[in-house]
Amino acid sequence: MPMTNKFAAEFIGTLWLVLGGCGSAVLAAAFPDVGIGLLGVSLAFGLTVLTMAFAIGHISGCHLNPAVSLGLWSGGRFSSAELLPYILAQVLGGISGAGLLYIIASGQVGFDASAGFAANGYGEHSPGGYSMMAALVAEVVMTFMFLIIILGATDKRAPAGLAPVAIGLGLTLIHLISIPITNTSVNPARSTGVALFQGDWAINQLWLFWLAPIAGAILAGVAYRWLGNESDG
């Protein structure tokens, strides 16, 4: 598959993840009377990955996340030559998805992106008031587990055709656990997109939502190389 097609697929997929996941949080989570709440937002993020995995998985592998690309690379599943183009496509897609969401949300009287805009944060900007250390540990562990799910579900020995379901449900579960802690990142592109529109504190805290997911993903790639190794048995 040409790199142009892969780049476009990752761009579109990450745009959809941010528009669908963060859009559910900004537009629908607390909508009067029929707000979808934490459960609905968690499901929305899972559904974006599930739908895109079926739509573009055969084109680009449907990473939609710099941490996923780096985790697959450290697990020996992804080429070093494609890392930077993938990450660029994902970040641009995340920013574009956040931009579309901003345009839509701005159509409501009184909208103010600085109030949050589904940005990730810790300390006073954590939904539950969790500390920086709690946020760091949560993001490392959640991303680690996400990559273990991805690497295991896409292993050639795993049941064929079910990887998108496992990955989508895995991301849903991760959000159910960690939205109260950080608003759930596990994805630097998702965090970057909305942070640029929220501005202020979200940009100042963005470093954690690059560092922690990447660390967790790379650790998972190394761990799965050992975990999935059949050479001794």
RODO-2510 file (C-alpha; in nm, 4 decimals, decimal comma):
residues 233
     n   res          X          Y          Z
     1     m     0,0000     0,0000     0,0000
     2     p     0,1473     0,3440    -0,0955
     3     m     0,2538     0,5643     0,1951
     4     t     0,0195     0,8391     0,0703
     5     n    -0,2786     0,6087     0,1242
     6     k    -0,1559     0,5040     0,4683
     7     f    -0,0973     0,8675     0,5651
     8     a    -0,4468     0,9650     0,4522
     9     a    -0,6043     0,6696     0,6335
    10     e    -0,4286     0,7562     0,9608
    11     f    -0,5273     1,1212     0,9212
    12     i    -0,8950     1,0379     0,8633
    13     g    -0,9035     0,7753     1,1359
    14     t    -0,7483     1,0012     1,4004
    15     l    -0,9771     1,2849     1,2983
    16     w    -1,2727     1,0512     1,3558
    17     l    -1,1372     0,9388     1,6930
    18     v    -1,1099     1,2963     1,8206
    19     l    -1,4353     1,4157     1,6644
    20     g    -1,6275     1,1118     1,7848
    21     g    -1,4680     1,0606     2,1248
    22     c    -1,4011     1,4174     2,2340
    23     g    -1,7149     1,5296     2,0529
    24     s    -1,9249     1,3010     2,2680
    25     a    -1,7671     1,4551     2,5783
    26     v    -1,8075     1,8164     2,4659
    27     l    -2,1459     1,7957     2,2944
    28     a    -2,3342     1,5092     2,4534
    29     a    -2,1943     1,4080     2,7942
    30     a    -2,4054     1,6514     2,9948
    31     f    -2,6735     1,7374     2,7419
    32     p    -2,9958     1,8221     2,9304
    33     d    -3,2076     1,5171     3,0186
    34     v    -3,0394     1,2779     2,7734
    35     g    -2,6707     1,3287     2,8572
    36     i    -2,4628     1,0185     2,7852
    37     g    -2,2287     1,0634     3,0828
    38     l    -1,9021     0,8841     3,1524
    39     l    -2,0317     0,5522     3,0222
    40     g    -2,1420     0,7043     2,6933
    41     v    -1,8160     0,8907     2,6383
    42     s    -1,6174     0,5745     2,7124
    43     l    -1,8243     0,3804     2,4626
    44     a    -1,7879     0,6551     2,2020
    45     f    -1,4080     0,6363     2,2143
    46     g    -1,4226     0,2588     2,1818
    47     l    -1,6618     0,2822     1,8888
    48     t    -1,4367     0,5225     1,6978
    49     v    -1,1532     0,2701     1,7078
    50     l    -1,3813    -0,0258     1,6382
    51     t    -1,5370     0,1383     1,3314
    52     m    -1,2072     0,2652     1,1932
    53     a    -1,0348    -0,0694     1,2498
    54     f    -1,2844    -0,2269     1,0116
    55     a    -1,2754     0,0707     0,7742
    56     i    -0,9014     0,1361     0,7403
    57     g    -0,7262    -0,1500     0,9187
    58     h    -0,6472    -0,3110     0,5839
    59     i    -0,4975     0,0159     0,4570
    60     s    -0,2794     0,1476     0,7395
    61     g    -0,3273    -0,0921     1,0283
    62     c    -0,5453     0,1703     1,2031
    63     h    -0,2986     0,2960     1,4641
    64     l    -0,4616     0,6412     1,5149
    65     n    -0,2160     0,7090     1,7951
    66     p     0,1595     0,7850     1,8116
    67     a     0,1882     0,5626     2,1187
    68     v     0,0365     0,2697     1,9287
    69     s     0,2783     0,3171     1,6391
    70     l     0,5732     0,3306     1,8799
    71     g     0,4461     0,0312     2,0751
    72     l     0,4090    -0,1746     1,7588
    73     w     0,7576    -0,0633     1,6549
    74     s     0,9107    -0,1677     1,9874
    75     g     0,7250    -0,4972     1,9568
    76     g     0,8819    -0,5632     1,6175
    77     r     0,5571    -0,5157     1,4271
    78     f     0,6193    -0,1812     1,2583
    79     s     0,8883    -0,0308     1,0380
    80     s     1,1113     0,2503     1,1661
    81     a     1,0872     0,4180     0,8255
    82     e     0,7125     0,4691     0,8642
    83     l     0,7125     0,5988     1,2222
    84     l     0,7456     0,9726     1,1570
    85     p     0,4945     0,9854     0,8671
    86     y     0,2393     0,7959     1,0783
    87     i     0,2896     1,0198     1,3811
    88     l     0,2621     1,3329     1,1668
    89     a    -0,0605     1,2076     1,0070
    90     q    -0,2051     1,1226     1,3480
    91     v    -0,1213     1,4591     1,5031
    92     l    -0,2590     1,6486     1,2038
    93     g    -0,5709     1,4341     1,2102
    94     g    -0,6157     1,4985     1,5819
    95     i    -0,5812     1,8734     1,5343
    96     s    -0,8251     1,8687     1,2422
    97     g    -1,0790     1,6655     1,4390
    98     a    -1,0518     1,9103     1,7276
    99     g    -1,0874     2,1995     1,4826
   100     l    -1,4096     2,0572     1,3397
   101     l    -1,5396     1,9999     1,6912
   102     y    -1,4537     2,3587     1,7824
   103     i    -1,6465     2,4923     1,4818
   104     i    -1,9513     2,2819     1,5704
   105     a    -1,9401     2,3567     1,9443
   106     s    -1,8979     2,7283     1,8775
   107     g    -2,2473     2,7261     1,7287
   108     q    -2,3914     2,7173     2,0787
   109     v    -2,4375     3,0446     2,2610
   110     g    -2,2013     3,0713     2,5555
   111     f    -1,9554     2,8059     2,4402
   112     d    -1,6080     2,8541     2,5862
   113     a    -1,3263     2,6171     2,4879
   114     s    -1,1132     2,7405     2,7759
   115     a    -1,3587     2,5729     3,0161
   116     g    -1,2115     2,2363     2,9232
   117     f    -1,2910     2,1136     2,5710
   118     a    -1,2282     1,7475     2,6742
   119     a    -0,8623     1,8299     2,7397
   120     n    -0,6483     1,6004     2,9526
   121     g    -0,5151     1,7271     3,2826
   122     y    -0,3899     1,6519     3,6307
   123     g    -0,4027     1,8273     3,9680
   124     e    -0,6681     2,0965     3,9645
   125     h    -0,7439     2,0084     3,6010
   126     s    -0,8071     1,6407     3,6713
   127     p    -1,1839     1,5668     3,6708
   128     g    -1,1429     1,3966     4,0087
   129     g    -0,8606     1,6139     4,1428
   130     y    -0,5918     1,3445     4,1028
   131     s    -0,2252     1,4348     4,1420
   132     m     0,0390     1,4514     3,8710
   133     m     0,1903     1,1242     3,9957
   134     a    -0,1481     0,9491     3,9869
   135     a    -0,2022     1,0765     3,6327
   136     l     0,1446     0,9664     3,5229
   137     v     0,1037     0,6151     3,6623
   138     a    -0,2489     0,5801     3,5230
   139     e    -0,1482     0,6873     3,1729
   140     v     0,1574     0,4600     3,1649
   141     v    -0,0374     0,1584     3,2904
   142     m    -0,3463     0,2155     3,0752
   143     t    -0,1377     0,2599     2,7609
   144     f     0,0700    -0,0460     2,8501
   145     m    -0,2456    -0,2562     2,8785
   146     f    -0,3903    -0,1060     2,5589
   147     l    -0,0816    -0,2126     2,3646
   148     i    -0,0855    -0,5593     2,5202
   149     i    -0,4449    -0,5925     2,3967
   150     i    -0,3514    -0,4653     2,0498
   151     l    -0,0419    -0,6827     2,0168
   152     g    -0,2236    -0,9904     2,1443
   153     a    -0,5419    -0,9394     1,9423
   154     t    -0,3452    -0,8861     1,6200
   155     d    -0,1088    -1,1770     1,6800
   156     k    -0,1324    -1,4244     1,3922
   157     r    -0,2219    -1,6938     1,6467
   158     a    -0,5230    -1,4977     1,7792
   159     p    -0,8792    -1,5627     1,6530
   160     a    -0,9033    -1,4104     1,3055
   161     g    -1,1218    -1,1080     1,2445
   162     l    -1,1964    -1,0227     1,6072
   163     a    -0,9114    -0,7814     1,6792
   164     p    -1,1208    -0,4653     1,6196
   165     v    -1,3766    -0,5804     1,8758
   166     a    -1,1154    -0,6564     2,1420
   167     i    -0,9311    -0,3291     2,0791
   168     g    -1,2482    -0,1180     2,0769
   169     l    -1,3769    -0,2753     2,3973
   170     g    -1,0318    -0,2419     2,5529
   171     l    -1,0303     0,1327     2,4858
   172     t    -1,3820     0,1593     2,6284
   173     l    -1,2704    -0,0118     2,9494
   174     i    -0,9644     0,2123     2,9745
   175     h    -1,1875     0,5194     2,9575
   176     l    -1,4258     0,3792     3,2181
   177     i    -1,1310     0,3457     3,4555
   178     s    -0,9377     0,6642     3,3885
   179     i    -1,1720     0,9440     3,2781
   180     p    -1,1989     1,0581     3,6432
   181     i    -0,8186     1,0691     3,6677
   182     t    -0,7023     1,2492     3,3529
   183     n    -1,0012     1,2586     3,1163
   184     t    -0,8124     0,9664     2,9573
   185     s    -0,5468     1,0253     2,6990
   186     v    -0,3421     0,7115     2,6173
   187     n    -0,3006     0,8992     2,2876
   188     p    -0,0736     1,2021     2,2358
   189     a    -0,2492     1,3005     1,9113
   190     r    -0,5878     1,3126     2,0847
   191     s    -0,4407     1,5198     2,3688
   192     t    -0,2600     1,7598     2,1365
   193     g    -0,5612     1,8312     1,9182
   194     v    -0,7914     1,9532     2,1943
   195     a    -0,5110     2,1162     2,3971
   196     l    -0,4349     2,3566     2,1134
   197     f    -0,7944     2,4805     2,1212
   198     q    -0,8304     2,4838     2,4989
   199     g    -0,4976     2,6651     2,5354
   200     d    -0,3503     2,7738     2,8674
   201     w    -0,3201     2,4878     3,1201
   202     a    -0,3872     2,2074     2,8699
   203     i    -0,0797     2,3041     2,6698
   204     n     0,1289     2,3418     2,9863
   205     q     0,0350     1,9891     3,0970
   206     l     0,0570     1,8308     2,7519
   207     w     0,4078     1,6956     2,8167
   208     l     0,2676     1,4269     3,0480
   209     f     0,0252     1,3065     2,7821
   210     w     0,3113     1,2497     2,5408
   211     l     0,5627     1,1075     2,7866
   212     a     0,3401     0,8621     2,9758
   213     p     0,1586     0,6996     2,6805
   214     i     0,4809     0,6598     2,4832
   215     a     0,6606     0,5066     2,7819
   216     g     0,3744     0,2649     2,8481
   217     a     0,3498     0,1660     2,4831
   218     i     0,7214     0,0998     2,4353
   219     l     0,7315    -0,1059     2,7554
   220     a     0,4356    -0,3095     2,6300
   221     g     0,6068    -0,3759     2,2978
   222     v     0,9126    -0,5108     2,4754
   223     a     0,6995    -0,7119     2,7187
   224     y     0,4911    -0,8715     2,4444
   225     r     0,8014    -0,9820     2,2563
   226     w     0,8772    -1,1960     2,5603
   227     l     0,5181    -1,2869     2,6456
   228     g     0,4308    -1,4058     2,2957
   229     n     0,7608    -1,5822     2,2286
   230     e     0,7125    -1,9535     2,1547
   231     s     1,0805    -2,0342     2,1143
   232     d     1,1051    -2,2094     2,4528
   233     g     0,7918    -2,4157     2,4146
***
